[in-house]
Amino acid sequence: MPGSLIKRFQGKYRRTLSTALARRLVKMQNAMPLISFTFDDFPQSALETGGRILCSYGVRGTYYVSLGLLDRDEPSGHICSSTDLAEVIAQGHELGCHTFGHCDAWETDPGSFEESIVANRLRLREILPSTNFATMSYPINTPRPDTKRRSGRHFAGCRGGGQSFNVREMDLNYMQAFFLEQSRDTPSIVWELIEQNRQQMGWLIFATHDVAVRPTRFGCTPAFFEEVVMRAVKSGVQILPVAQALSALSPRGIQVEKKI
């Protein structure tokens, strides 16, 4: 079997296992459609450029950070500093967990993955003692079922990918998201998704990494990102950081088994 076919089969097998097992289902009871903007790895441009765009439209986002990568140059750009973490909170955005070591959610042993979650939370307490992670996103790949199960014990919600939006019922251990960089050359797909989400009373979680004039393959340009934000605002939906959106889904709130 050619290598490309093997990779496609492996990817489908992993996605099937990940979405079918270790689920934590909740019936969505949001009063209006929701959109969230999220950034993985938290490169500096995500706040300096992406955050500026969000704030100019009166909305806020969620920044998923791996605190073991601070101040480093990574494939998604130069990663934020500890000063940037405080600025995220000051601007009213949400800080989310991306594991301390940016652990591959499929390749990493579930126990080691959970240890990296705990390490990230402990490091955050050293930098910002009054701040805690309420949500997380899985780095690199779809998670193993046991990784999903372990992660769900620590967070109100865990975000994955899937290139779709959440509607009617969702898995809190693997919330669907849409990575903007995958459609930055075909923006009509994004515009149609915003409208579908509005019509179906769903929750559309946008994800990307850097926001730069010359973006990495993991990011998008400021012009494209601003167009997405503008269209989201004009659609009339409620735009919230992930943790706040989760609160809007259930009047009783989302329960977390344990926090370390």
N, C-alpha and C positions, 0 to 999 in steps of 0.2 A: 504493500500500500504506500503510495507517495507520501512524503513527509507532510505536505500541506493538508492532506486528507486525514492523516493521523492526528494532527493538531486540532482540526475541526471536530473530529470525533471526541477527542479528549475534552475539548472545551464544552461540547454539548453534554457529555457525561457529567462533568463537574457542575454545570449549571442546573442540570436536572436534579442531581442529588441535593444541591444547595437549596434550591427553591422548594423541594418536596418534603424535606425533613427538618426536624428541630424548629418547627414553626411556633410563633407566638401570635396568634391571630387576634385582631380587634376589629370590631365593626365600626366603620367610619361614620361619625355623627356630626360632621362639620356643617355649619349653617350656611356656608358659602364656599365656592371653590378656593383652593389655596395654591400658592406658588412659593417655593423657597429657593434661594440662591446659595450654593455651597462651593467651597474651594478646598481641594485636597492638597496636602503637603504644606500649605501656607507659604508659598513663595512671596517675597516682599511686594511684588507687583500686584498681587491679589488684593492687598490692602491699599497700597499707594494709588493704584489706578482703578481696580475693581471696586474697592470700598468707596472711593471718591464718587464714582458713578452711581452706586447704590444710594449714598447719602444725598446726592443731588436730586434724586427722585423721591426722597423721604422714606426710603426703605432700608432694611438692614439684612445682613446675611450671616452665614455660619462658616467658621474657619476651622478646618480639621488639621490639627498639628501633631507632628511627631517631634517631641522635645529633644530627642537624641540627635536631631538634624539641625538644630539652631545654628544660624550664621554660616551654613555650609552651601557650597555650590552643588546642586543636584540636577538631574535631567530636566526637572520642571522649572529651573531657575535658581536664583539665590534665595535661600530660605530665610524666613523672618528671624528677628532677634527677640530677646526677652522684652525689650522696650516696645516692640510691635505688639506683643501679647497684651500689655497694659492698654495700648491704644485701641485695640479691638474692643475691649470692655468699655473704655471711655466713650467710644463712638456708639455704643449700644448694640454691637454685634454679639454673636455667640461664639465662644471657643468650644470646639469639640475634639474628641480623642481620635488619633490616627495611629495608635500604639507608639511606644517610646522609640522603637527601632525601625519603624516603617516596615513591619513584618508582612511578608507575603501571606495573605489569608488562606491560601490553599497549601502552599509548600511548607509552611511553618507548623510544627507540632502544636496541637491545640493547647497543651499545657504551657508551652513556651509563649504562645500567643497571649494567653491570659496573663502570664507574668509580665509581658510587655505593656499590657493595659494598666496593670497595677503600678508599674514603674513610671508610666507617663503621668498617672494621677498623682503619685507621690512627688514627682519633680514639679508638677504644676503648683502644688501646695507650697513648695520652697520658693517659687518665683512669685506667685500671687496667692497668698494664704487664704484669702476670702473667696476664691473662685474654684468652681468644681466643674467637671465635665458631665453634662447630662446626656449627651448623645455621642455616637462615634460613627466613623466610616471605615470600611474594610480597605486596606491598602492592596493595590496591584491586581489581585485576583478575587474571584468569588470564594466565599469561605467554605471550609469543610463543615459538615453538619455539627460535629462536636464543638467546633470553633464558634459557630452560631449560638449553640446552646450556652456555652460558657460566657460569651460576650453579652448575651441577653440578660444575664444575672446582674450586670454592672450598669446597664444603661436603659433609659426610657425607650430608646430606639436606636437601631443600628442600620446605617445606610449602605446599600450596595450600588449596583448599576441596573442593567436590564433594558435601558433605552425606552422606558415607558413611564407612565404615571400611575399613582395609586388611586383606586376607586372602589367604593362600597366596603370591601374588606381588605385588610392589609396585614402583612407579616412584620411585626415590630422587630424581629431579628434579621430581616432583610428587606428594608424599605426600598422600593424601586426608585431609580433616578435616571436622568438623561444627561449624558456627557456632551456638552456643547461642542467640544472640539471635533467630535465625530461628524458634525453636520455644518461646520463653519463654511464649507464650500457649497452647501445646499441648504440655505437658510429657510427655504419654503417649508422644509420638514419641521422646523422649529415653530414657525408661525402656525402651521396646521395643528401641531400638538398643543399649543397654547389655547386654541379655539376648542379642540376636543376636550381638554381638561375643564374648560369653562362650562361647556354644555353638559358634561357628565358629573359635575360637582366633585371633581377629583382633587388630588393633591399632587402637583407636579414639582418635583425636586430637581432643579438644574444643578449640574456639577461641572467644574472645570478646575484648572490649576492656575497657571500664570495668565495675566492679562497684559499684553505688551504689543507694541507696534510690530515687532518681529517675534511672535510667540514661538515657544517650543512646540513640538508636536502634541503636547499635552494641554495646550492653552488656546487662547483666542485673542483677537485684536480688540482694542478699546472700542472701535467703531461698531464691530459686530456685537460685542457684549452690551454696549449702550442701546443698540437697537432692540436686543432681546428684552432688556429691562424696560424700555419705553413701551414696547408692545404688551408686556406683562401688566404694567400699570394701567394702560389704556383698556385692557380687557375687563377691568373692573373687579378682579379677584382680590382676595386678601393676601398680601405678601408678608411673610413672617419668617424669622429664623426657625430652624428645625424644632428646637425645644418648645418654642411658643406655638408652632403649628400643631405639635403633638397634643398640647393642652387643649387646642381648639377641636381636636378630633373626638374627645370623650369628656363629658361633663364631670365624670368621676376622677379624671386624671389617669395617667399611665403609671402602673406600679413597677417598681424595681425590686428585685429579690434581695440584693445586697449591694452595699457600697463600701469600698475599702479605702 
